[in-house]
Amino acid sequence: MKILGGILLAIGILIAGASGLCSLAFLSDSSGMGGFLEVLPMILIFGGIPFAMGLAFCFAGAFLIRRNEADGG
């Protein structure tokens, strides 16, 4: 289970990192507060869902690694 936890953790970091960087790029392109408010719903839908999934993979992987170490493995 330690290997599966490591794989999940790595996949989660890659997904959350890529999604976060892409969302940051869209935020930096928005001009002023009006542009920010127009872009924010799109970022939350298209960037927030993969970011949340990436975080879930990270937490699941960390949980599997900790559980394996607690079991003595």
N, C-alpha and C positions, 0 to 999 in steps of 0.2 A: 504494500500500500504506500510505502514511502516513495517509490518511483512514480506511481500515479499522482500522488500529492505534488511532487515536484513538477510533473508535466502540467497539471492543472494550474499551478502557481505561475509557471512560465507563460502559458497561454494567456492567463488572466492579465499578467503584466503587459504582454504585447498588445492585447486588445484594448485595455484601458489606456495604455500609453499612446497608442496610435489615435484612438478616438479623442483623447484629451488634447493632443497636439493639433489635430484637425479642427476641433472646436475652437482652440486658441487662435488658429489662423483665421477662421471666420470672424472671430471677435475683433481681431486686430484690423481686419479689412473694413469693418463697419465704421462709418464716419459720424462722430458725435453721438449724443444720447438718442436722437431719433433713429439713426441707423442701428444702434444697439438694440432698441426695443423692437425694431422690425425683424432683426435676425435672431433674436433670442428664442422665439418658439421653434424655429427651424433647428437651432442648435440643440435644444432640449429634446426634440423628437428624434432627429437623426444622429445626434452625438451622445445624448444622455442614455438611451437604451443600450447601445453597445458598451458604454462606459460602466453602467450598472452591471451588465453581464460580466465584464472583465473583473470588476471588483468581487462579484459573487464567486467567480472561478478562483480568484486569489484567496478569498476566505476559505473556500472549500479545500483548496490545496494545503493551506496552512493548517487547517483542522486535521486533515488526514496525516500530515507529517507529525503534528503534536501527538495525535492519538497513537501513532506507531511508536514514537519515542516513549510514551507513557507505558505502553505495553511491554517495553523492554526490547524492541526490535531495532 
